[in-house]
């Protein structure tokens, strides 16, 4: 994946998160949970994009 695509995705995710935090009225705890979840998902996605984290297709939950 080209670097410019990564930068564009990060900018779009950041702007969307800012818009949600600014303009959608929610409880502070829910906003914090949303922010943490988005950051964790983006970090995992970046680790996969750079090849640091292997493919998550092999992970199975349960039997």
N, C-alpha and C positions, 0 to 999 in steps of 0.2 A: 504494500500500500504506500503510495507516494506521501512524502512528508507534508505536502500542501493539503492533502485530504485530511490528514490527522489534525492539522492546525484548524482547518475549517470546521471539522466536527467538534473540536474542543471549544471553539468560539460559539458555535450554535448551541451546544449544551450549556455553556456558561450564561449566554443571553437568556435562554429559556428558563434556567434556574433563577436568574435574577428577576425575570418578569413574574414568575410564580411567587417568589419571596416578596416582591414589591406590591403587586396588584391583586393577589388573591388573598382574601382574609381567611386566615387559619390560626389555630392555636399555635403558640410558640413551640410547644413540644412536637407537634406534627411537622412543622417546618424543619426543626432540627433533625428529626428522623428522616424526612425526605432528603435533606442535604447530605446526610451521612450515607444513605443508600445510593444516591447519585454519584457521590465521590468514590465509593467502593466499586460500583459498576464501571465507572470510567477508568479507574486504576487497573482493574482486572482486564478491561478491554485493551488498554495501552500495553500492559505486560504481554498480552497475546499478540498484539500487533508488532511488537518488537522482538517476539520470539523468546522472551525470557520465560514465559509460562507456556507450557506445552498445550496442546489441544485439549479442551475440556469435554470433547465428545466421548472420551473413554471413561469419564467419571459416571458411576452408577450409584443411585441412592436406593437403598434397600437390597432386595435379592436380585 
